Amino acid sequence: MKIALLVLLGLLLGALGGAATGIGAGIAWSELIETAGPQDSSGALAFFTFMPIGAMIGALSGAVLFGVIAARDVEIQIERQPASGCE
């Protein structure tokens, strides 16, 4: 259950981060390549093309990353040594 919840959290956080990165990449693309068209077309390009692509890539990579971290946490058990008294 913990693994599934962490995968869903990774999916959500990855989608948010990927969408933000996609918007940034779209704006950078519009500025660097200087796409021709009306004034608002660069914003539409960033919002309708780069943001969904970034959100999909971020969601998949976030879910995989959090899933791997959660699965490894179950396998690797760190044992604590009992603390000895003041001697």
Summary of the structure (lengths in Angstrom):
residues: 87
radius of gyration: 21.1
end to end distance: 43.7
largest distance: 78.5
contacts: 236
relative contact order: 0.21
helix: 77%
strand: 0%
